[in-house]
């Protein structure tokens, strides 16, 4: 029987996720951020039980079989209390969409159900020290040997790599293709999970922890692959040279989810600012009664809602099978600019206390700044959008 997904359906999802976030995530978020601890395993286990890691995966593969609108709402509500918890879903989402769109039947059987149920976790290893936005410029080498491939090279900004069971690695299988982007392939590298600050558990992968300003709860790593063997059956799609196109198609999904996370962070910061403005008295009355504060709040929510509607529009296009790289890109770009503005204004409303680690708002401000950098910088995003617009008009 087909599920009717109307406004009530989505609001029920929002209600359930918010209840989980408020009861299980919010009480620990600020403490774990300050202590730079990883998200607790019990929280990840509860997320898995609720199906958050398999929202987009069809039921036949162990997922919930829901849509992008549902995914965006879940990401938004989790990020509203702690960005890292809203972001941990992205690791499995990227691996799942790559497998659903490109995986061989055997690859889907092996990995999709476990990813969807949160029994295993994935991490993306795409970026390199000298190639971030330039996907076609990746150099980590994959050399063909009997029965598989040998990987040598370095990847960086691999978030959650320590706790992941599989790494989704973009590698160069052809060193001299007619065009740079034609020589890339994606591999699934299996490893053992480890705890925060522990070494990467793989005999041929050495990891270096990257300390970051924010985004605590999941750690970022630089990974050095040294004669790392990957069997033939772990080449995504079974055919080399398709990696660039496989990855570009997945970015639509990732950018929608990233925009939703930005909305959640901004919403959380806004709510903190409103609460503080009502409680903080100056000159004999709450600062919420001052016109300048009210003006800030009005603009903040207007920008949040504009980003939300852009993102939901991209979701609707994706859910109806329409091309939405332009819409997903615009949603991500605007949401990234929006969240930096909103978290900064929220911090301003707190005044001096906003700059204190005692108050949560500084965490939202640190996390909010990241959105203009990851999942495609705002500058690259503008270039992608402009290129698509010039094709249309």
VEXPA-703372 format. One record per residue (C-alpha): z, y, x; residue in three letters. Coordinates in Angstrom, 3 decimals, always signed. Layout:
! VEXPA-703372
+----------+----------+----------+------+
|        z |        y |        x | type |
+----------+----------+----------+------+
|        Z |        Y |        X |  ALA |
...
+----------+----------+----------+------+
! end
This chain:
! VEXPA-703372
+----------+----------+----------+------+
|        z |        y |        x | type |
+----------+----------+----------+------+
|   +0.000 |   +0.000 |   +0.000 |  UNK |
|   -1.000 |   +3.393 |   +1.418 |  UNK |
|   +1.853 |   +5.802 |   +2.048 |  UNK |
|   +1.490 |   +9.183 |   +0.341 |  UNK |
|   +2.227 |  +11.805 |   +2.987 |  UNK |
|   +2.934 |  +15.041 |   +1.205 |  UNK |
|   +5.348 |  +17.872 |   +1.925 |  UNK |
|   +8.332 |  +15.825 |   +0.733 |  UNK |
|   +7.395 |  +12.980 |   +3.076 |  UNK |
|   +7.346 |  +15.261 |   +6.107 |  UNK |
|  +10.509 |  +17.111 |   +5.135 |  UNK |
|  +12.320 |  +13.787 |   +4.835 |  UNK |
|  +11.210 |  +12.962 |   +8.368 |  UNK |
|  +12.489 |  +16.360 |   +9.496 |  UNK |
|  +15.816 |  +15.814 |   +7.763 |  UNK |
|  +16.333 |  +12.399 |   +9.339 |  UNK |
|  +15.397 |  +13.530 |  +12.852 |  UNK |
|  +17.561 |  +16.639 |  +12.608 |  UNK |
|  +20.505 |  +14.505 |  +11.519 |  UNK |
|  +20.030 |  +12.278 |  +14.577 |  UNK |
|  +19.558 |  +15.237 |  +16.922 |  UNK |
|  +22.634 |  +17.046 |  +15.650 |  UNK |
|  +24.903 |  +14.005 |  +15.786 |  UNK |
|  +23.668 |  +12.157 |  +18.881 |  UNK |
|  +21.937 |  +14.682 |  +21.137 |  UNK |
|  +23.450 |  +18.116 |  +20.599 |  UNK |
|  +27.025 |  +17.142 |  +21.620 |  UNK |
|  +25.862 |  +16.064 |  +25.100 |  UNK |
|  +22.858 |  +18.313 |  +25.781 |  UNK |
|  +24.578 |  +21.246 |  +27.478 |  UNK |
|  +26.927 |  +19.084 |  +29.546 |  UNK |
|  +24.200 |  +16.754 |  +30.773 |  UNK |
|  +21.937 |  +19.684 |  +31.602 |  UNK |
|  +24.621 |  +21.407 |  +33.670 |  UNK |
|  +25.418 |  +18.193 |  +35.522 |  UNK |
|  +21.715 |  +17.350 |  +35.959 |  UNK |
|  +22.193 |  +13.904 |  +34.447 |  UNK |
|  +19.489 |  +11.729 |  +32.940 |  UNK |
|  +19.344 |  +11.162 |  +29.192 |  UNK |
|  +21.837 |   +8.352 |  +28.447 |  UNK |
|  +20.383 |   +4.912 |  +27.832 |  UNK |
|  +22.223 |   +4.642 |  +24.520 |  UNK |
|  +20.387 |   +7.728 |  +23.220 |  UNK |
|  +17.056 |   +6.240 |  +24.299 |  UNK |
|  +18.007 |   +2.968 |  +22.605 |  UNK |
|  +18.796 |   +4.750 |  +19.330 |  UNK |
|  +15.515 |   +6.651 |  +19.523 |  UNK |
|  +13.750 |   +3.324 |  +19.995 |  UNK |
|  +15.530 |   +1.826 |  +16.981 |  UNK |
|  +14.390 |   +4.791 |  +14.876 |  UNK |
|  +10.795 |   +4.234 |  +15.975 |  UNK |
|  +10.304 |   +7.529 |  +17.801 |  UNK |
|   +8.416 |   +5.911 |  +20.687 |  UNK |
|   +5.866 |   +4.282 |  +18.412 |  UNK |
|   +5.136 |   +6.967 |  +15.852 |  UNK |
|   +1.366 |   +6.942 |  +16.414 |  UNK |
|   +1.017 |   +3.241 |  +17.203 |  UNK |
|   -0.356 |   +1.143 |  +14.309 |  UNK |
|   +2.046 |   -1.331 |  +12.743 |  UNK |
|   -0.040 |   -4.252 |  +14.004 |  UNK |
|   +0.955 |   -3.197 |  +17.528 |  UNK |
|   +4.637 |   -2.715 |  +16.746 |  UNK |
|   +4.621 |   +0.990 |  +15.863 |  UNK |
|   +5.291 |   +3.027 |  +12.735 |  UNK |
|   +1.624 |   +3.805 |  +12.140 |  UNK |
|   +2.306 |   +7.422 |  +11.209 |  UNK |
|   +0.225 |  +10.507 |  +11.926 |  UNK |
|   +0.172 |  +13.494 |  +14.266 |  UNK |
|   +1.968 |  +15.692 |  +11.756 |  UNK |
|   +4.887 |  +13.248 |  +11.777 |  UNK |
|   +4.806 |  +13.126 |  +15.575 |  UNK |
|   +4.867 |  +16.925 |  +15.830 |  UNK |
|   +7.847 |  +17.216 |  +13.493 |  UNK |
|   +9.831 |  +14.598 |  +15.435 |  UNK |
|   +9.063 |  +16.297 |  +18.766 |  UNK |
|   +9.936 |  +19.697 |  +17.309 |  UNK |
|  +13.290 |  +18.626 |  +15.906 |  UNK |
|  +14.394 |  +16.765 |  +19.022 |  UNK |
|  +13.371 |  +19.643 |  +21.295 |  UNK |
|  +15.288 |  +22.047 |  +19.061 |  UNK |
|  +18.517 |  +20.676 |  +20.574 |  UNK |
|  +17.319 |  +19.427 |  +23.988 |  UNK |
|  +13.797 |  +19.694 |  +25.372 |  UNK |
|  +14.127 |  +16.596 |  +27.553 |  UNK |
|  +14.878 |  +14.351 |  +24.578 |  UNK |
|  +11.864 |  +15.747 |  +22.740 |  UNK |
|   +9.794 |  +15.234 |  +25.874 |  UNK |
|  +10.719 |  +11.678 |  +26.759 |  UNK |
|   +8.437 |  +10.584 |  +23.908 |  UNK |
|   +5.464 |  +12.141 |  +25.683 |  UNK |
|   +5.578 |   +9.547 |  +28.489 |  UNK |
|   +4.994 |   +6.652 |  +26.101 |  UNK |
|   +2.646 |   +8.698 |  +23.913 |  UNK |
|   +0.234 |   +9.260 |  +26.801 |  UNK |
|   +0.246 |   +5.584 |  +27.771 |  UNK |
|   -0.138 |   +4.483 |  +24.141 |  UNK |
|   -3.072 |   +6.761 |  +23.344 |  UNK |
|   -4.821 |   +5.711 |  +26.552 |  UNK |
|   -4.363 |   +2.057 |  +25.619 |  UNK |
|   -5.313 |   +2.505 |  +21.963 |  UNK |
|   -8.502 |   +4.365 |  +22.828 |  UNK |
|   -9.551 |   +2.531 |  +25.975 |  UNK |
|   -7.495 |   -0.607 |  +26.562 |  UNK |
|   -8.829 |   -4.133 |  +26.550 |  UNK |
|   -7.406 |   -6.410 |  +23.870 |  UNK |
|   -5.257 |   -8.191 |  +26.463 |  UNK |
|   -3.913 |   -4.867 |  +27.767 |  UNK |
|   -2.990 |   -3.738 |  +24.280 |  UNK |
|   -1.209 |   -7.015 |  +23.551 |  UNK |
|   +0.714 |   -6.847 |  +26.804 |  UNK |
|   +1.934 |   -3.248 |  +26.693 |  UNK |
|   +1.565 |   -1.575 |  +23.293 |  UNK |
|   +4.277 |   -3.404 |  +21.303 |  UNK |
|   +6.855 |   -2.944 |  +24.079 |  UNK |
|   +5.994 |   +0.751 |  +24.506 |  UNK |
|   +6.076 |   +1.365 |  +20.755 |  UNK |
|   +9.477 |   -0.297 |  +20.377 |  UNK |
|  +10.938 |   +1.522 |  +23.377 |  UNK |
|  +11.547 |   -1.739 |  +25.204 |  UNK |
|   +9.683 |   -0.353 |  +28.200 |  UNK |
|   +8.974 |   +3.226 |  +29.297 |  UNK |
|   +5.971 |   +4.817 |  +30.922 |  UNK |
|   +5.453 |   +7.701 |  +33.321 |  UNK |
|   +2.237 |   +9.531 |  +34.161 |  UNK |
|   +1.061 |   +9.812 |  +37.767 |  UNK |
|   -1.950 |  +12.112 |  +37.529 |  UNK |
|   -1.169 |  +15.274 |  +39.510 |  UNK |
|   -1.431 |  +15.450 |  +43.314 |  UNK |
|   -0.014 |  +17.980 |  +45.804 |  UNK |
|   -3.434 |  +19.599 |  +46.250 |  UNK |
|   -4.899 |  +18.872 |  +42.834 |  UNK |
|   -3.047 |  +19.868 |  +39.684 |  UNK |
|   -5.360 |  +21.408 |  +37.138 |  UNK |
|   -8.407 |  +20.163 |  +39.074 |  UNK |
|   -8.424 |  +16.643 |  +37.637 |  UNK |
|  -11.763 |  +15.777 |  +39.238 |  UNK |
|  -10.284 |  +16.626 |  +42.631 |  UNK |
|   -7.790 |  +13.758 |  +42.715 |  UNK |
|   -7.842 |  +11.812 |  +45.979 |  UNK |
|   -5.367 |   +8.926 |  +45.714 |  UNK |
|   -7.580 |   +6.073 |  +46.841 |  UNK |
|   -8.063 |   +2.733 |  +45.124 |  UNK |
|   -9.861 |   +0.219 |  +47.350 |  UNK |
|  -11.328 |   -2.957 |  +45.841 |  UNK |
|   -9.967 |   -6.217 |  +47.202 |  UNK |
|  -10.043 |   -9.802 |  +45.966 |  UNK |
|   -8.294 |   -9.981 |  +42.606 |  UNK |
|   -7.491 |   -6.288 |  +42.330 |  UNK |
|   -7.150 |   -2.925 |  +44.002 |  UNK |
|   -5.038 |   -1.388 |  +46.771 |  UNK |
|   -3.689 |   +2.126 |  +46.076 |  UNK |
|   -2.928 |   +4.589 |  +48.866 |  UNK |
|   -2.041 |   +8.247 |  +48.453 |  UNK |
|   +0.415 |  +10.663 |  +46.886 |  UNK |
|   +1.158 |  +11.773 |  +43.345 |  UNK |
|   +3.583 |  +14.512 |  +42.384 |  UNK |
|   +5.386 |  +15.888 |  +39.331 |  UNK |
|   +5.780 |  +12.370 |  +37.972 |  UNK |
|   +8.411 |  +12.972 |  +35.318 |  UNK |
|  +10.670 |  +10.023 |  +34.419 |  UNK |
|   +9.105 |   +7.897 |  +37.172 |  UNK |
|  +12.449 |   +6.447 |  +38.229 |  UNK |
|  +13.283 |   +5.053 |  +34.794 |  UNK |
|   +9.773 |   +3.942 |  +33.887 |  UNK |
|   +8.654 |   +0.317 |  +33.736 |  UNK |
|   +5.001 |   +1.249 |  +34.167 |  UNK |
|   +3.194 |   +4.085 |  +35.902 |  UNK |
|   -0.154 |   +5.227 |  +34.521 |  UNK |
|   -1.994 |   +6.215 |  +37.697 |  UNK |
|   -5.248 |   +8.145 |  +38.080 |  UNK |
|   -7.019 |   +7.002 |  +41.255 |  UNK |
|  -10.348 |   +7.444 |  +43.031 |  UNK |
|  -12.270 |   +4.173 |  +42.957 |  UNK |
|  -15.539 |   +5.663 |  +44.222 |  UNK |
|  -15.197 |   +7.969 |  +47.251 |  UNK |
|  -18.791 |   +9.229 |  +47.009 |  UNK |
|  -19.834 |   +9.508 |  +43.353 |  UNK |
|  -22.828 |  +11.668 |  +42.306 |  UNK |
|  -20.289 |  +13.952 |  +40.605 |  UNK |
|  -16.586 |  +14.110 |  +41.493 |  UNK |
|  -15.290 |  +13.230 |  +38.049 |  UNK |
|  -17.340 |  +10.023 |  +37.897 |  UNK |
|  -15.364 |   +8.289 |  +40.634 |  UNK |
|  -11.968 |   +8.141 |  +38.911 |  UNK |
|  -10.177 |   +5.268 |  +37.182 |  UNK |
|   -6.795 |   +4.694 |  +35.547 |  UNK |
|   -4.463 |   +1.873 |  +36.559 |  UNK |
|   -1.245 |   +0.515 |  +35.081 |  UNK |
|   +1.285 |   -0.080 |  +37.858 |  UNK |
|   +4.340 |   -2.131 |  +36.977 |  UNK |
|   +7.763 |   -1.411 |  +38.526 |  UNK |
|  +11.474 |   -1.812 |  +37.925 |  UNK |
|  +13.425 |   +1.052 |  +36.282 |  UNK |
|  +16.235 |   +2.770 |  +38.181 |  UNK |
|  +18.879 |   +5.383 |  +37.464 |  UNK |
|  +18.914 |   +9.113 |  +38.221 |  UNK |
|  +18.801 |   +9.979 |  +41.929 |  UNK |
|  +18.218 |   +6.318 |  +42.817 |  UNK |
|  +15.182 |   +5.338 |  +44.851 |  UNK |
|  +11.998 |   +4.169 |  +43.152 |  UNK |
|  +12.183 |   +0.416 |  +42.705 |  UNK |
|   +8.840 |   -0.784 |  +44.036 |  UNK |
|   +8.250 |   -2.173 |  +47.527 |  UNK |
|   +5.064 |   -0.136 |  +48.018 |  UNK |
|   +6.027 |   +3.141 |  +46.334 |  UNK |
|   +8.333 |   +5.628 |  +48.028 |  UNK |
|   +9.746 |   +8.406 |  +45.848 |  UNK |
|  +11.084 |  +11.877 |  +46.618 |  UNK |
|  +13.159 |  +13.672 |  +43.988 |  UNK |
|  +11.994 |  +17.185 |  +43.042 |  UNK |
|  +14.806 |  +19.557 |  +42.084 |  UNK |
|  +13.841 |  +21.814 |  +39.191 |  UNK |
|  +15.163 |  +25.009 |  +37.600 |  UNK |
|  +15.335 |  +23.427 |  +34.161 |  UNK |
|  +14.018 |  +20.425 |  +32.248 |  UNK |
|  +17.064 |  +18.412 |  +33.243 |  UNK |
|  +17.645 |  +15.061 |  +31.635 |  UNK |
|  +14.426 |  +13.688 |  +33.098 |  UNK |
|  +13.786 |  +13.974 |  +36.816 |  UNK |
|  +10.478 |  +14.724 |  +38.494 |  UNK |
|   +9.272 |  +12.794 |  +41.519 |  UNK |
|   +6.695 |  +12.833 |  +44.278 |  UNK |
|   +5.415 |   +9.280 |  +44.744 |  UNK |
|   +3.833 |   +7.884 |  +47.905 |  UNK |
|   +1.702 |   +4.774 |  +47.312 |  UNK |
|   +1.400 |   +2.634 |  +50.442 |  UNK |
|   -0.872 |   -0.429 |  +50.123 |  UNK |
|   +0.200 |   -0.838 |  +46.507 |  UNK |
|   -1.617 |   -3.809 |  +44.979 |  UNK |
|   -2.722 |   -3.642 |  +41.331 |  UNK |
|   -4.418 |   -6.670 |  +39.711 |  UNK |
|   -7.853 |   -6.335 |  +38.127 |  UNK |
|   -6.398 |   -6.842 |  +34.666 |  UNK |
|   -4.450 |   -3.578 |  +35.038 |  UNK |
|   -7.544 |   -1.407 |  +35.387 |  UNK |
|   -7.617 |   +0.447 |  +32.064 |  UNK |
|  -10.642 |   -0.675 |  +30.065 |  UNK |
|  -11.676 |   -3.134 |  +32.766 |  UNK |
|  -14.431 |   -0.885 |  +34.119 |  UNK |
|  -13.997 |   +1.617 |  +36.987 |  UNK |
|  -15.244 |   +5.195 |  +36.873 |  UNK |
|  -14.109 |   +5.999 |  +33.319 |  UNK |
|  -10.752 |   +7.579 |  +34.133 |  UNK |
|  -11.711 |  +11.229 |  +33.836 |  UNK |
|  -13.086 |  +10.835 |  +30.316 |  UNK |
|  -10.197 |   +8.599 |  +29.257 |  UNK |
|   -7.703 |  +11.211 |  +30.379 |  UNK |
|   -9.500 |  +14.214 |  +28.880 |  UNK |
|   -9.524 |  +12.577 |  +25.434 |  UNK |
|   -5.784 |  +11.946 |  +25.688 |  UNK |
|   -5.038 |  +15.599 |  +26.474 |  UNK |
|   -5.673 |  +16.542 |  +22.831 |  UNK |
|   -2.680 |  +14.451 |  +21.804 |  UNK |
|   -0.514 |  +15.627 |  +24.680 |  UNK |
|   -1.193 |  +19.319 |  +24.026 |  UNK |
|   -0.362 |  +19.011 |  +20.332 |  UNK |
|   +2.926 |  +17.357 |  +21.234 |  UNK |
|   +3.626 |  +19.995 |  +23.883 |  UNK |
|   +3.056 |  +22.807 |  +21.398 |  UNK |
|   +5.466 |  +21.104 |  +18.994 |  UNK |
|   +8.099 |  +20.871 |  +21.725 |  UNK |
|   +7.715 |  +24.592 |  +22.453 |  UNK |
|   +8.249 |  +25.372 |  +18.778 |  UNK |
|  +11.405 |  +23.282 |  +18.791 |  UNK |
|  +12.837 |  +25.051 |  +21.847 |  UNK |
|  +12.034 |  +28.448 |  +20.335 |  UNK |
|  +13.553 |  +27.483 |  +16.981 |  UNK |
|  +16.743 |  +26.334 |  +18.681 |  UNK |
|  +17.005 |  +29.558 |  +20.683 |  UNK |
|  +16.352 |  +31.643 |  +17.569 |  UNK |
|  +19.101 |  +29.909 |  +15.622 |  UNK |
|  +21.578 |  +30.465 |  +18.451 |  UNK |
|  +20.615 |  +34.147 |  +18.561 |  UNK |
|  +21.060 |  +34.590 |  +14.811 |  UNK |
|  +24.471 |  +32.927 |  +14.871 |  UNK |
|  +25.604 |  +35.069 |  +17.782 |  UNK |
|  +24.252 |  +38.278 |  +16.213 |  UNK |
|  +26.318 |  +37.631 |  +13.094 |  UNK |
|  +29.496 |  +36.922 |  +15.061 |  UNK |
|  +29.275 |  +39.524 |  +17.815 |  UNK |
|  +30.861 |  +42.858 |  +16.802 |  UNK |
|  +30.077 |  +46.180 |  +18.464 |  UNK |
|  +30.899 |  +49.665 |  +17.173 |  UNK |
|  +32.821 |  +48.131 |  +14.294 |  UNK |
|  +30.117 |  +45.879 |  +12.851 |  UNK |
|  +28.109 |  +42.749 |  +13.688 |  UNK |
|  +25.143 |  +43.476 |  +15.955 |  UNK |
|  +22.939 |  +41.795 |  +13.320 |  UNK |
|  +23.390 |  +45.015 |  +11.320 |  UNK |
|  +21.622 |  +47.081 |  +13.999 |  UNK |
|  +17.955 |  +47.799 |  +13.412 |  UNK |
|  +16.842 |  +46.894 |  +16.935 |  UNK |
|  +18.432 |  +43.438 |  +16.691 |  UNK |
|  +16.907 |  +42.851 |  +13.254 |  UNK |
|  +13.515 |  +43.877 |  +14.636 |  UNK |
|  +13.833 |  +41.331 |  +17.431 |  UNK |
|  +14.750 |  +38.558 |  +15.000 |  UNK |
|  +11.856 |  +39.402 |  +12.690 |  UNK |
|   +9.296 |  +39.273 |  +15.496 |  UNK |
|  +10.776 |  +36.111 |  +16.984 |  UNK |
|  +10.495 |  +34.140 |  +13.761 |  UNK |
|   +7.035 |  +35.529 |  +13.025 |  UNK |
|   +5.787 |  +34.246 |  +16.386 |  UNK |
|   +7.518 |  +30.889 |  +15.907 |  UNK |
|   +5.941 |  +30.387 |  +12.513 |  UNK |
|   +2.502 |  +31.429 |  +13.781 |  UNK |
|   +2.740 |  +28.822 |  +16.559 |  UNK |
|   +3.966 |  +26.234 |  +14.071 |  UNK |
|   +1.014 |  +26.766 |  +11.759 |  UNK |
|   -1.483 |  +26.634 |  +14.630 |  UNK |
|   +0.045 |  +23.352 |  +15.722 |  UNK |
|   +0.134 |  +21.863 |  +12.235 |  UNK |
|   -3.513 |  +22.843 |  +11.752 |  UNK |
|   -4.414 |  +20.958 |  +14.944 |  UNK |
|   -2.431 |  +17.991 |  +13.616 |  UNK |
|   -4.357 |  +18.002 |  +10.345 |  UNK |
|   -7.659 |  +18.073 |  +12.214 |  UNK |
|   -6.595 |  +15.223 |  +14.474 |  UNK |
|   -5.306 |  +13.218 |  +11.520 |  UNK |
|   -8.649 |  +13.543 |   +9.705 |  UNK |
|  -10.618 |  +12.439 |  +12.752 |  UNK |
|  -12.086 |  +15.812 |  +13.645 |  UNK |
|  -12.570 |  +17.084 |  +17.161 |  UNK |
|   -9.669 |  +19.415 |  +17.917 |  UNK |
|   -9.632 |  +20.121 |  +21.645 |  UNK |
|  -10.103 |  +23.822 |  +20.843 |  UNK |
|   -7.370 |  +23.912 |  +18.213 |  UNK |
|   -4.962 |  +21.818 |  +20.294 |  UNK |
|   -5.628 |  +24.086 |  +23.271 |  UNK |
|   -5.013 |  +27.251 |  +21.284 |  UNK |
|   -1.829 |  +25.810 |  +19.794 |  UNK |
|   -0.523 |  +24.880 |  +23.237 |  UNK |
|   -1.504 |  +28.245 |  +24.761 |  UNK |
|   +0.054 |  +30.351 |  +22.011 |  UNK |
|   +3.173 |  +28.196 |  +21.721 |  UNK |
|   +3.739 |  +28.447 |  +25.491 |  UNK |
|   +3.485 |  +32.232 |  +25.431 |  UNK |
|   +5.607 |  +32.372 |  +22.285 |  UNK |
|   +8.499 |  +30.273 |  +23.571 |  UNK |
|   +8.862 |  +32.349 |  +26.729 |  UNK |
|   +9.030 |  +35.516 |  +24.619 |  UNK |
|  +11.426 |  +34.093 |  +22.012 |  UNK |
|  +13.876 |  +32.561 |  +24.489 |  UNK |
|  +13.897 |  +35.768 |  +26.527 |  UNK |
|  +14.589 |  +37.879 |  +23.445 |  UNK |
|  +17.292 |  +35.451 |  +22.336 |  UNK |
|  +18.911 |  +35.778 |  +25.737 |  UNK |
|  +18.726 |  +39.576 |  +25.425 |  UNK |
|  +20.584 |  +39.439 |  +22.123 |  UNK |
|  +23.409 |  +37.620 |  +23.890 |  UNK |
|  +23.565 |  +40.408 |  +26.456 |  UNK |
|  +25.636 |  +39.588 |  +29.533 |  UNK |
|  +26.884 |  +36.361 |  +27.991 |  UNK |
|  +23.294 |  +35.121 |  +27.838 |  UNK |
|  +23.196 |  +35.078 |  +31.616 |  UNK |
|  +26.332 |  +32.962 |  +31.755 |  UNK |
|  +26.148 |  +29.188 |  +32.025 |  UNK |
|  +28.932 |  +29.042 |  +29.455 |  UNK |
|  +26.403 |  +29.650 |  +26.681 |  UNK |
|  +23.554 |  +27.287 |  +25.838 |  UNK |
|  +20.982 |  +30.035 |  +25.508 |  UNK |
|  +20.341 |  +30.128 |  +29.266 |  UNK |
|  +19.246 |  +26.479 |  +29.081 |  UNK |
|  +16.687 |  +27.337 |  +26.406 |  UNK |
|  +15.456 |  +30.243 |  +28.541 |  UNK |
|  +15.009 |  +28.005 |  +31.611 |  UNK |
|  +13.308 |  +25.267 |  +29.639 |  UNK |
|  +11.113 |  +27.695 |  +27.720 |  UNK |
|   +9.552 |  +29.071 |  +30.887 |  UNK |
|   +8.105 |  +25.665 |  +31.754 |  UNK |
|   +5.566 |  +25.562 |  +28.927 |  UNK |
|   +3.156 |  +27.991 |  +30.596 |  UNK |
|   +2.986 |  +25.595 |  +33.555 |  UNK |
|   +2.965 |  +21.950 |  +32.452 |  UNK |
|   +0.347 |  +20.067 |  +30.408 |  UNK |
|   -2.208 |  +22.569 |  +31.716 |  UNK |
|   -1.222 |  +26.059 |  +32.858 |  UNK |
|   -1.887 |  +28.926 |  +30.476 |  UNK |
|   -4.625 |  +30.190 |  +32.789 |  UNK |
|   -6.425 |  +26.843 |  +32.781 |  UNK |
|   -5.880 |  +26.570 |  +29.046 |  UNK |
|   -7.588 |  +29.924 |  +28.517 |  UNK |
|  -10.523 |  +28.738 |  +30.611 |  UNK |
|  -10.859 |  +25.540 |  +28.570 |  UNK |
|  -10.660 |  +27.455 |  +25.290 |  UNK |
|  -13.214 |  +30.029 |  +26.435 |  UNK |
|  -15.632 |  +27.322 |  +27.558 |  UNK |
|  -15.459 |  +25.648 |  +24.148 |  UNK |
|  -15.850 |  +28.964 |  +22.325 |  UNK |
|  -18.965 |  +29.805 |  +24.326 |  UNK |
|  -20.436 |  +26.459 |  +23.243 |  UNK |
|  -19.751 |  +27.234 |  +19.587 |  UNK |
|  -20.799 |  +30.863 |  +19.334 |  UNK |
+----------+----------+----------+------+
! end
